[in-house]
Amino acid sequence: MAVQNISESVYVGMCLKIGTPQQVASRRDIVDSREMLINNEMLNKPITGMLSGSRREGFRLSGSDTDYMYWPNNHRVIWDFSQCQFYITQEHALILCDSSESPPGFTLLWLPLERTSHGVMSACVRMNGGFYISSSKYREVTCSLVMPGSSPHGPCGSGSYGNVEYDTAHCFVSDFWPPSASSWIGRCHSWPPPHVVNDIIRNGCHFVAIGHKLGNHTDNEWRISFSQAEYKLVCSMNHTQFLTYGLLKLFLKEIINKGLRDEDKLLCSYHMKTTVFWAIQQNALPRWCPQNLMDGFWVCFKLLLKWVYEGVCPNFFIPENNMFLSNIYGEAQKALFTRLYRLYENGLALLLHSPSISSYITNVLCNPRLTICTDEHTLISEVEVDEDIFGEIYEKNAIGNIDLHTCEIYLHRVEQLLGLPLTQYHIVMLQKLTATILQCTAFILHSMYTYTGSNKQLYIVDKVACRLVKLSAKFGFVSNMLYTALYYYKTFRYRDALSVIDIIKVKLAQPYLMYRSHVDRERYIEAVGGQSLSTKMRQAVAQDIKLDNEIFYINELIPEQQSSEQNNEPALYIPPHVLLYMLELLCSRHVDTMRAQRALDDLQVLVHHDQGQSVPVELIDVELRDISWEILGICQQITGNLQAALYSYHQSLRQYPHNKIQTATRQRIQDLHL
């Protein structure tokens, strides 16, 4: 009974740490919605990109990298020449696998026709009388292709984007399931279910640019990657199985690898995932449920211990591929086994060393009769779930390089997707993406036709753009109305802009408004509790304003956008109240100078964080103080208070450079000194 109580308590802790079934499902669906939109065949993109790894699976653990995979759309890998019949060779460069000299799970990639892109050709080497794509050369060619400034890290280009570390793996894709993994199909009797197996096989596999350390062609070999298949397997887990996987990840990070240098960490998260896959498929536990979470963990730990003892970790898809072969052997293997066995001897008490889990175990040990509820709706409130969902939507609301034709294709794609069976998370994400597309279209249209010289044409375009930007405000967050005010200011409709600003002020002042994690929970539930995510987003949620750096919105912020873009940032992010007061000041200068002064005063109070004023302190986020001080300085400079502006610009330089606008700030300071 004690172990069952501990299992239930740890299950609760893991739900709070990793997410409830609803939270995990929403994260996956939100990512899927965006990728269904941007990976659109009608766009004829040269490469396809996909979020992979733990974030794709639904984890949001602090310190985890964000992993991406990219592959060229005009190349396909085949396993034998009979598969050529499925392709038009004028459209696809075909690459043939040659696994004859490679360890299981690895292969050479041969270009039989020597016809490919310049980038791929520059990574080729001549071997055995033919051209082969060298994995090491390909890594060099592609390392900084998507993210400039990346450095090599295994098969990936690695770096940081803001405060998030990323890994980008450039690979090739095959539409066919590897013959070397055919035995996996025959093993799938109980798990995963047949429809998942068929879906996995139908989607083939990838090849990432890294060779086997002990292979004959280490610099030229490629590893077969089952990343898409693994994602589908993780999605087919029940929540207890998923949390067991999460518990193993924490066990690895907080206990096994704690205090070790990177080069001394022999076990990785992929080994943990593999143990869960094998444990589920082998029916090592008759029933995976909250009451036996610890049994599931223990089954996986014992399997891992057995593998380390034997020095064999069989890849889930190609068991002949021993994933311990290159680094867990000899003295290192013995030392690792000894370390793990000592942990094993401690029993479940070993988890008391995990800061994420220990309190949930001690709670039960100190209160043996404690009754624990594992119902997800009791564990976490509706407000907390909504915070998570809307934060995900905001983070994933990016549509990449845009032009008018792309926006048109995106809207057509949204229309197609709405005809599919979708979850509520798919729908609300597509709704927000639609708002973004409409808003971008409006500003792109205006910039395209402003200088044509045709008043009639400009009038028609302006009318369309105006309708689009107003329509976008009906789909997005409450704060999306600020784009309408931006458009009115840009087109000299100052009174119209101020009318919209008055409406936004009322909406942003509602006591139930959710802005990031700032919300009065009781009032939020009173106002929109139980309503659809779509309704909540439109009526009760605000987020920071994103100004895409490919579009110039207003002249006053062009230097900041240019500076941000030069530093590889895709957009400026501005707190809604900061932009609101800026626009109020800019518009009021033309119609009501007293109101302009009040707007400047309100902005000053907000940025300086004066306590006890009408604007709550928490409405401005620490991360965005660089742009907030900058905007205050711009407004002060516009109104002639140059000394105050100088102070604000210097303050902007002292903040965390979230928007990377320092170049613009320094130029503004220099201009003030002239």
C-alpha positions in Angstrom: 0.0 0.0 0.0 2.9 2.4 0.8 4.5 1.8 -2.6 1.1 2.4 -4.3 0.7 5.7 -2.3 4.2 6.7 -3.3 3.4 6.0 -6.9 0.3 8.1 -6.8 2.1 10.9 -5.0 5.0 10.9 -7.6 2.4 10.7 -10.4 0.9 13.9 -9.0 4.3 15.5 -8.7 5.2 14.5 -12.3 1.9 15.9 -13.6 2.7 19.2 -12.0 6.4 19.1 -13.2 5.8 17.7 -16.7 2.2 18.2 -17.4 -1.2 16.7 -17.3 -2.6 14.6 -20.2 -4.5 17.7 -21.4 -1.4 20.0 -21.3 0.8 17.4 -23.1 -1.8 16.9 -25.8 -2.3 20.6 -26.3 1.5 21.2 -26.7 1.7 18.4 -29.4 -1.4 19.6 -31.3 -0.2 23.3 -31.3 3.1 22.3 -32.8 1.4 20.0 -35.3 -1.0 22.8 -36.4 1.9 25.2 -37.2 3.8 22.5 -39.1 0.7 21.5 -41.0 0.5 25.1 -42.2 4.1 25.9 -43.0 5.2 22.5 -44.4 2.9 23.1 -47.4 3.7 21.6 -50.8 2.1 24.6 -52.5 5.0 26.8 -51.2 7.6 24.8 -53.1 10.1 25.3 -50.3 13.6 23.9 -50.9 13.7 22.4 -47.4 11.3 21.0 -44.8 11.8 21.8 -41.1 10.4 19.9 -38.2 10.6 20.4 -34.4 11.9 17.1 -32.9 13.2 15.8 -29.6 11.7 16.2 -26.2 9.9 19.5 -26.9 8.1 17.9 -29.9 7.1 15.0 -27.6 5.4 17.4 -25.1 8.1 18.0 -22.5 8.9 21.5 -21.3 11.7 20.8 -18.9 14.0 23.7 -18.0 17.4 23.5 -19.6 16.4 21.2 -22.4 17.6 22.0 -25.9 15.2 22.8 -28.7 15.9 20.3 -31.5 15.1 20.8 -35.2 15.5 18.6 -38.3 15.8 19.9 -41.8 15.9 18.0 -45.1 16.0 19.0 -48.8 12.7 18.4 -50.6 14.3 17.6 -54.0 16.4 14.7 -52.7 15.1 11.2 -51.7 17.0 8.2 -50.3 16.1 4.8 -51.7 17.2 1.3 -50.6 17.3 -0.3 -54.0 17.0 0.7 -57.7 13.5 -0.8 -57.9 12.2 2.2 -55.9 13.3 4.6 -58.7 9.9 4.0 -60.4 8.1 6.1 -57.7 10.0 9.3 -58.6 10.4 11.7 -61.5 14.2 11.9 -61.6 13.9 15.5 -63.1 12.3 16.6 -59.8 14.2 14.4 -57.3 17.9 13.6 -57.0 18.0 10.0 -55.8 20.5 8.8 -53.3 21.1 5.0 -52.9 21.9 3.4 -49.5 25.0 1.3 -49.4 25.1 -0.5 -46.0 27.5 -3.3 -47.1 30.5 -1.9 -45.2 28.7 -0.1 -42.3 27.6 -1.3 -38.8 23.9 -1.9 -38.2 21.9 1.3 -38.1 24.4 3.2 -40.3 24.9 3.5 -44.0 26.8 5.2 -46.8 24.9 7.4 -49.2 25.8 7.0 -52.9 24.8 9.4 -55.7 24.5 7.0 -58.7 23.7 9.8 -61.2 26.1 12.5 -59.7 23.2 15.0 -60.3 22.4 17.1 -57.2 22.5 20.6 -55.8 25.8 22.5 -55.4 25.6 22.3 -51.6 25.3 18.5 -51.6 27.9 18.1 -54.4 30.4 20.1 -52.3 30.0 17.5 -49.6 30.8 14.6 -51.8 33.8 12.3 -51.8 35.0 9.7 -54.3 35.0 6.2 -53.0 34.8 2.7 -54.6 34.6 4.4 -58.0 31.5 6.5 -57.1 30.4 9.7 -55.5 29.3 9.4 -51.8 27.9 12.2 -49.6 30.3 12.6 -46.7 28.5 13.1 -43.4 31.4 15.2 -41.9 31.6 17.5 -45.0 27.8 17.8 -45.1 27.8 18.9 -41.4 30.4 21.6 -42.3 28.3 22.8 -45.3 25.0 23.0 -43.4 26.0 23.9 -39.8 25.0 27.5 -40.0 22.6 27.3 -42.9 19.4 28.0 -40.9 20.9 29.6 -37.8 24.0 31.7 -38.6 26.7 31.5 -36.0 26.0 27.8 -35.1 28.8 25.6 -34.0 29.2 21.9 -34.7 27.8 19.6 -32.0 27.5 15.9 -32.9 25.4 15.7 -36.1 24.0 19.2 -35.4 24.6 22.8 -35.6 24.3 24.2 -32.0 23.8 27.6 -30.5 21.5 29.8 -28.5 18.5 31.9 -29.6 17.7 34.4 -26.9 17.9 32.3 -23.7 17.0 29.0 -25.5 19.7 26.6 -26.7 19.0 24.8 -30.0 20.4 22.0 -32.1 19.7 21.8 -35.9 20.3 18.6 -37.7 20.4 18.7 -41.5 19.5 15.3 -42.9 18.0 13.4 -45.8 14.7 11.6 -46.0 13.5 8.3 -47.3 9.9 7.5 -48.0 10.6 3.8 -47.4 11.1 1.8 -44.2 14.6 0.5 -43.8 15.0 -3.2 -44.6 17.3 -3.6 -41.6 14.3 -2.6 -39.4 11.9 -5.0 -40.9 12.1 -7.3 -37.8 10.6 -4.4 -35.7 7.3 -4.8 -37.6 7.0 -8.4 -36.6 7.6 -7.6 -32.9 4.6 -5.2 -32.7 2.0 -7.7 -31.4 0.7 -5.8 -28.4 2.3 -2.3 -28.8 2.1 0.0 -30.6 -1.3 -0.7 -32.2 -1.5 -1.7 -35.9 -2.6 1.8 -37.1 0.4 3.4 -35.5 2.7 0.7 -37.0 1.3 1.3 -40.4 1.6 5.1 -40.0 5.3 4.7 -38.9 6.2 2.5 -41.9 4.4 4.7 -44.4 6.5 7.7 -43.3 9.9 6.1 -43.8 12.9 7.4 -41.9 15.7 10.0 -42.0 19.5 10.0 -42.2 21.5 12.3 -39.9 25.1 13.3 -40.6 27.1 11.3 -38.2 29.0 8.0 -38.6 29.7 5.2 -36.2 32.8 5.8 -34.1 34.0 2.3 -34.7 32.9 2.0 -38.4 35.2 1.7 -41.4 34.0 5.1 -42.8 33.3 7.2 -39.7 33.6 10.5 -41.5 31.4 9.5 -44.4 28.7 7.3 -42.8 25.2 8.4 -41.9 23.0 7.2 -39.0 19.5 6.0 -39.7 17.2 8.2 -37.7 13.7 7.1 -36.5 12.9 10.5 -35.0 9.4 10.7 -36.6 8.6 7.1 -35.6 9.7 7.7 -32.0 7.4 10.7 -31.8 4.5 8.6 -32.9 5.4 5.9 -30.4 5.6 8.5 -27.5 2.2 9.8 -28.6 0.8 6.3 -28.4 1.9 5.9 -24.8 -0.7 6.4 -22.0 0.1 9.1 -19.5 1.7 6.9 -16.9 4.1 5.5 -19.5 4.9 9.1 -20.7 5.5 10.1 -17.1 7.7 7.1 -16.5 9.8 8.3 -19.5 9.9 11.8 -17.9 10.8 10.3 -14.5 13.7 8.5 -16.1 14.9 11.8 -17.8 14.9 13.5 -14.4 16.6 10.5 -12.8 19.3 10.8 -15.4 19.8 14.5 -15.1 19.4 15.0 -11.3 21.0 11.7 -10.0 23.0 9.7 -12.5 24.7 12.6 -14.3 24.7 15.1 -11.5 28.2 16.7 -11.1 29.7 14.9 -14.1 31.4 16.8 -16.9 29.8 16.5 -20.3 32.5 14.1 -21.6 31.9 11.8 -18.6 28.2 11.5 -19.1 27.9 8.0 -20.7 24.1 7.7 -20.6 21.8 10.1 -22.4 18.1 10.7 -22.6 17.9 8.5 -25.7 18.9 5.5 -23.7 16.1 6.3 -21.2 13.6 6.5 -24.1 14.8 3.2 -25.4 14.3 1.4 -22.1 10.7 2.6 -21.9 10.0 1.5 -25.5 11.3 -2.0 -24.8 9.6 -2.3 -21.4 6.2 -1.4 -22.9 6.6 -3.7 -25.9 7.8 -6.6 -23.8 4.8 -6.3 -21.5 7.2 -6.0 -18.6 4.4 -4.4 -16.6 0.8 -5.8 -17.0 -0.8 -2.5 -16.3 0.6 1.0 -16.6 -1.4 3.3 -14.3 -0.8 6.0 -11.6 -0.9 3.3 -8.8 2.1 1.5 -10.3 4.2 4.4 -11.7 7.1 3.4 -9.4 6.8 -0.3 -10.6 7.2 1.0 -14.2 10.2 3.1 -13.2 11.8 0.1 -11.5 11.2 -2.2 -14.4 13.0 0.3 -16.7 15.8 0.9 -14.3 16.5 -2.9 -13.9 16.5 -3.2 -17.7 19.0 -0.4 -18.0 21.1 -2.0 -15.3 21.1 -5.3 -17.2 22.2 -3.5 -20.4 25.0 -1.7 -18.7 26.2 -5.0 -17.1 26.1 -6.8 -20.5 27.5 -3.8 -22.4 24.6 -4.0 -24.8 21.8 -1.4 -25.4 19.8 -2.7 -28.4 18.3 0.0 -30.6 14.5 -0.3 -30.5 14.1 -0.5 -34.3 17.4 -2.2 -35.2 18.4 -4.4 -32.2 21.7 -5.4 -33.9 22.7 -1.8 -33.4 24.3 -1.8 -29.9 24.2 1.8 -28.8 26.8 1.1 -26.0 29.4 -0.2 -28.4 31.4 3.0 -28.8 31.5 4.4 -25.3 30.2 2.0 -22.6 32.8 -0.8 -22.4 35.9 -1.8 -20.3 36.7 0.3 -17.2 34.0 2.9 -18.0 31.4 0.2 -18.2 32.4 -1.3 -14.9 32.5 2.1 -13.2 29.0 3.0 -14.5 27.6 -0.4 -13.5 29.0 -0.1 -10.0 27.5 3.4 -9.7 24.1 2.3 -10.9 24.1 -0.8 -8.8 24.7 1.2 -5.6 21.7 3.3 -6.5 19.7 0.1 -7.2 20.5 -1.2 -3.7 18.9 1.9 -2.2 15.6 0.9 -3.6 13.0 3.7 -4.1 15.0 5.8 -1.6 17.4 6.6 -4.4 14.8 9.1 -5.8 15.1 11.1 -2.5 18.2 12.6 -4.2 16.0 14.1 -6.9 15.0 17.7 -6.1 12.0 17.4 -8.4 10.6 14.3 -6.9 11.8 13.8 -3.3 9.1 15.9 -1.6 6.3 13.7 -3.1 8.0 10.6 -1.6 8.6 12.2 1.8 5.0 13.4 1.9 3.8 9.8 1.9 6.5 8.5 4.2 5.5 11.1 6.8 1.8 10.6 6.2 1.2 6.9 5.4 -2.6 7.3 5.5 -2.5 10.2 3.1 -5.2 10.0 0.4 -4.0 11.1 -3.0 -6.2 12.2 -5.9 -4.7 11.6 -9.4 -7.6 13.1 -11.4 -6.0 15.7 -13.7 -8.9 18.2 -13.3 -8.3 18.2 -9.6 -4.5 18.4 -9.9 -4.3 21.6 -11.9 -6.8 24.4 -12.3 -8.4 25.5 -15.5 -6.5 28.8 -15.3 -3.1 27.1 -15.1 -4.0 24.9 -18.1 -5.0 28.0 -20.1 -1.8 29.8 -19.2 0.1 26.9 -20.5 -1.9 26.6 -23.7 -1.9 30.3 -24.6 1.8 30.6 -23.8 2.4 27.8 -26.3 0.2 29.4 -28.9 2.1 32.7 -28.5 5.5 31.0 -28.7 4.6 28.9 -31.8 2.8 31.8 -33.6 5.5 32.2 -36.2 5.1 31.8 -40.0 8.6 32.4 -41.2 9.6 34.4 -44.3 6.5 36.0 -45.7 5.2 37.8 -48.8 1.8 38.3 -50.3 1.8 35.1 -52.3 2.9 33.1 -49.2 0.1 34.6 -47.1 -2.4 33.7 -49.8 -1.2 30.1 -49.8 -1.3 30.0 -46.0 -4.9 31.1 -46.0 -5.9 28.5 -48.5 -4.1 25.9 -46.4 -6.0 26.9 -43.3 -9.2 26.5 -45.3 -8.1 22.9 -46.2 -7.1 22.1 -42.7 -10.4 23.2 -41.2 -12.0 20.4 -43.2 -10.1 17.8 -41.3 -11.0 16.2 -37.9 -9.3 18.6 -35.5 -9.0 18.9 -31.8 -9.8 22.1 -29.9 -6.1 22.8 -29.7 -5.6 22.5 -33.4 -8.5 24.9 -34.0 -7.4 27.6 -31.6 -3.9 27.5 -32.9 -5.1 27.8 -36.5 -7.3 30.7 -35.4 -4.3 32.6 -34.0 -2.2 31.8 -37.1 -5.1 33.1 -39.3 -5.1 36.4 -37.3 -1.3 36.7 -37.9 -1.6 36.0 -41.6 -4.4 38.5 -42.1 -2.5 41.2 -40.1 0.7 40.6 -42.0 -1.2 40.7 -45.3 -2.6 44.1 -44.5 0.7 45.7 -43.8 2.4 44.0 -46.7 -0.3 45.2 -49.1 0.0 48.8 -47.8 3.7 48.8 -48.2 3.5 47.4 -51.7 1.1 50.0 -53.1 2.0 53.2 -51.2 4.3 54.5 -53.8 2.6 53.4 -57.0 1.3 56.9 -57.8 -2.2 55.6 -58.5 -4.7 57.1 -56.0 -7.5 54.8 -57.1 -5.4 51.7 -56.7 -4.1 52.9 -53.3 -7.7 53.6 -52.2 -8.8 50.0 -53.1 -5.8 48.4 -51.5 -6.1 50.5 -48.4 -9.8 49.5 -48.1 -8.9 45.8 -48.3 -5.9 46.2 -45.9 -8.1 48.0 -43.4 -10.7 45.2 -43.5 -8.0 42.6 -43.1 -6.4 44.2 -40.1 -9.8 44.7 -38.4 -10.7 41.1 -39.2 -7.5 39.8 -37.7 -8.3 41.6 -34.4 -11.5 39.5 -34.2 -9.5 36.2 -34.3 -6.5 36.8 -32.1 -5.7 37.9 -28.6 -7.2 41.0 -27.0 -3.9 42.7 -27.6 -4.2 42.0 -31.4 -6.4 45.1 -31.7 -3.2 47.1 -31.3 -2.3 46.2 -34.9 -5.4 48.0 -36.0 -4.3 51.1 -34.1 -0.8 50.7 -35.7 -2.4 50.6 -39.2 -4.6 53.6 -38.5 -1.6 55.6 -37.3 0.5 54.5 -40.3 -2.3 55.7 -42.6 -2.7 59.1 -40.8 -6.1 58.2 -39.3 -5.2 59.6 -35.9 -8.8 59.9 -34.5 -9.7 56.4 -35.7 -6.5 55.1 -34.0 -7.4 56.8 -30.7 -10.9 55.4 -30.8 -9.4 51.9 -31.1 -6.9 52.7 -28.3 -9.8 53.7 -26.1 -11.4 50.3 -26.6 -8.2 48.5 -26.1 -7.6 50.4 -22.8 -10.9 49.2 -21.5 -10.2 45.6 -22.5 -6.7 45.6 -21.1 -8.0 47.0 -17.8 -10.4 44.2 -17.2 -9.8 42.5 -13.8 -10.0 39.1 -15.4 -7.4 39.7 -18.1 -4.6 37.1 -18.5 -1.3 38.5 -19.5 1.5 35.9 -19.6 1.2 34.4 -16.1 -0.4 37.5 -14.6 -4.1 36.9 -13.9 -6.7 37.2 -11.1 -7.8 33.5 -11.2 -11.2 33.9 -9.5 -12.2 36.7 -11.9 -10.9 34.9 -14.9 -13.0 31.9 -14.1 -16.1 34.1 -13.4 -15.7 35.8 -16.7 -14.7 33.0 -19.1 -14.5 29.8 -17.1 -15.8 26.8 -19.0 -15.9 28.6 -22.3 -14.1 27.6 -25.5 -10.4 28.4 -25.9 -11.3 30.5 -28.9 -13.6 32.7 -26.8 -11.1 33.0 -24.0 -8.4 34.0 -26.4 -10.5 36.8 -28.0 -12.0 38.1 -24.7 -9.6 37.5 -21.9 -6.0 37.0 -23.0 -3.3 39.5 -23.9 0.2 38.8 -25.1 3.3 40.8 -26.1 3.1 42.5 -29.5 5.3 40.9 -32.2 6.5 43.2 -35.0 7.9 41.0 -37.8 11.2 42.5 -38.9 10.4 41.9 -42.5 7.6 44.4 -42.3 8.1 48.0 -41.3 5.1 49.1 -39.3 5.8 52.7 -38.2 8.7 54.9 -39.0 9.5 55.6 -35.4 10.5 51.9 -34.8 12.4 51.2 -38.1 15.9 51.7 -36.6 15.0 49.2 -33.9 13.6 46.6 -36.3 16.7 47.0 -38.6 19.1 46.5 -35.6 17.1 43.5 -34.4 17.1 41.9 -37.9 20.9 42.5 -38.4 21.4 40.4 -35.2 19.3 37.6 -36.7 16.2 38.3 -34.6 13.0 37.7 -36.6 10.9 40.2 -34.7 10.6 42.9 -32.1 8.6 42.0 -29.0 6.9 44.8 -27.1 4.6 44.7 -24.0 1.1 45.7 -25.1 0.8 48.6 -22.6 4.1 50.1 -23.8 3.0 50.1 -27.4 -0.5 51.3 -26.4 0.9 54.5 -24.7 3.4 55.1 -27.5 0.6 55.0 -30.1 -1.6 57.1 -27.9 1.1 59.8 -27.7 1.9 59.7 -31.4 -1.7 60.0 -32.5 -2.7 62.6 -29.8 0.2 64.9 -30.8 -1.9 65.7 -33.9 -5.3 66.1 -32.2 -5.0 66.6 -28.4 -1.7 67.7 -26.9 -3.0 67.3 -23.3 -3.8 63.7 -24.0 -0.4 63.2 -25.5 1.2 64.5 -22.3 -0.9 62.1 -20.2 0.1 59.2 -22.4 3.8 60.1 -21.9 3.2 60.3 -18.2 1.5 56.9 -18.1 4.3 55.4 -20.2 6.9 56.9 -17.8 5.1 55.5 -14.8 4.9 52.0 -16.4 8.6 51.9 -17.4 10.0 53.4 -14.2 7.7 51.0 -12.2 6.4 53.6 -9.8 4.6 51.8 -7.0 1.1 52.8 -6.1 0.2 54.2 -9.5 -2.8 53.2 -11.7 -0.7 50.9 -13.9 0.2 47.6 -12.1 3.9 47.0 -11.9 3.7 43.4 -13.2 2.3 44.5 -16.6 5.8 45.0 -17.9 8.1 42.0 -18.2 11.7 42.1 -17.2 12.8 40.5 -20.4 11.4 43.3 -22.5 12.7 46.3 -20.6 15.2 46.9 -23.4 12.5 47.9 -25.9 10.4 49.5 -23.1 13.1 52.0 -22.1 13.9 52.5 -25.8 10.2 53.4 -26.6 10.1 55.7 -23.6 13.2 57.4 -24.9 11.8 57.8 -28.4 8.6 59.4 -27.0 10.6 61.7 -24.8 12.8 62.7 -27.8 9.7 63.4 -29.9 8.3 65.7 -27.3 11.6 67.6 -26.9 12.8 66.3 -23.6 16.2 65.3 -24.8 17.9 64.9 -21.4 15.2 62.4 -20.3 15.5 60.6 -23.6 19.2 60.2 -23.2 18.8 58.7 -19.8 16.2 56.3 -21.1 18.4 55.2 -24.0 21.3 54.5 -21.6 18.8 52.5 -19.4 17.8 50.5 -22.5 21.5 49.5 -23.0 21.7 48.3 -19.4 18.9 45.8 -19.8 19.0 42.2 -21.0 19.3 42.6 -24.8 16.2 40.5 -25.6 15.4 42.3 -28.8 19.0 43.0 -29.8 18.4 46.7 -30.5 21.7 48.1 -29.1 22.9 49.3 -32.5 19.8 51.5 -32.9 20.0 52.7 -29.3 23.7 53.7 -29.7 22.8 55.5 -32.9 20.0 57.4 -31.2 22.4 58.4 -28.4 24.9 59.6 -30.9 22.3 61.6 -32.8 21.3 63.4 -29.5 24.9 64.4 -28.9 25.2 66.0 -32.4 
